[in-house]
Amino acid sequence: MTAIAVQAHRLQAQRRPHKSFFESLIRTLIIVCTALALVLSSISICDGHWLLAGDRLFGLWHFCTANSQSGPRCLRDLSQAHVPGLAVGVGLARSLGALAVVAAIFGLELLMVSQVCEEAHARRKWALGSVLLLVSFVLSSAGLLSFVALLRSQVTLIGFTLMFWCQFTASFLFFLNAISGLHINSITQPWGQPRKF
């Protein structure tokens, strides 16, 4: 066999077979849902107003009080809310949420690259992207739990704002997409390798 024939044989062995329509559809849906979760989480962190308790609005960036004469008054100095440890706790929740967004961005990028690139390491990139989404779920959930634990005396179910529920939904979507991504990677045929029965 000539050197060119050997090289052509290697390239043919490394090419992955065409994926089924169903597998491509599932992977595309995972990518779209991850992008949606990323947008929801980003909006929720940037707005940051998560809890309404009476005439007070607690957020990641501000603390607001409602006043009938002058309207809402928002302060960046969270110590004026008279909740012990609020500034530190909210800073932790904000940092965890931001890190979750960063991890999700890298995870989404790896998921998309694994679908676009025709290479032998595409499955590893998909798996790594799914793991980063799982990390993003852990970080965003920790941020949500720390916020709720910090303000547990103020919390009511109807007091949570739409932005809080956006972050909650994003965290749930990160989890579902990570688990789905890892699962579909494990049940589908390894690219470039025959299925063993």
Secondary structure as the mmCIF struct_conf table of DSSP 4:
data_model
#
loop_
_struct_conf.conf_type_id
_struct_conf.id
_struct_conf.beg_label_comp_id
_struct_conf.beg_label_asym_id
_struct_conf.beg_label_seq_id
_struct_conf.end_label_comp_id
_struct_conf.end_label_asym_id
_struct_conf.end_label_seq_id
HELX_RH_AL_P HELX_RH_AL_P1 ALA A 3 GLN A 14
BEND BEND1 ARG A 15 ARG A 15
HELX_LH_PP_P HELX_LH_PP_P1 ARG A 16 SER A 20
HELX_RH_AL_P HELX_RH_AL_P2 PHE A 21 ASP A 47
STRN STRN1 HIS A 49 ALA A 53
TURN_TY1_P TURN_TY1_P1 GLY A 54 ASP A 55
STRN STRN2 ARG A 56 GLY A 59
BEND BEND2 LEU A 60 TRP A 61
STRN STRN3 PHE A 63 THR A 65
TURN_TY1_P TURN_TY1_P2 SER A 68 SER A 70
STRN STRN4 ARG A 73 LEU A 75
BEND BEND3 ARG A 76 ARG A 76
HELX_RH_3T_P HELX_RH_3T_P1 LEU A 78 ALA A 81
TURN_TY1_P TURN_TY1_P3 PRO A 84 GLY A 85
HELX_RH_AL_P HELX_RH_AL_P3 LEU A 86 VAL A 116
BEND BEND4 GLU A 119 GLU A 119
TURN_TY1_P TURN_TY1_P4 ALA A 120 HIS A 121
HELX_RH_AL_P HELX_RH_AL_P4 ALA A 122 LEU A 150
TURN_TY1_P TURN_TY1_P5 LEU A 151 GLN A 154
HELX_RH_3T_P HELX_RH_3T_P2 LEU A 157 GLY A 159
STRN STRN5 PHE A 160 PHE A 160
HELX_RH_AL_P HELX_RH_AL_P5 LEU A 162 ILE A 187
BEND BEND5 THR A 188 THR A 188
HELX_LH_PP_P HELX_LH_PP_P2 GLN A 189 PRO A 190
TURN_TY1_P TURN_TY1_P6 TRP A 191 GLY A 192
BEND BEND6 GLN A 193 GLN A 193
HELX_LH_PP_P HELX_LH_PP_P3 PRO A 194 LYS A 196
#
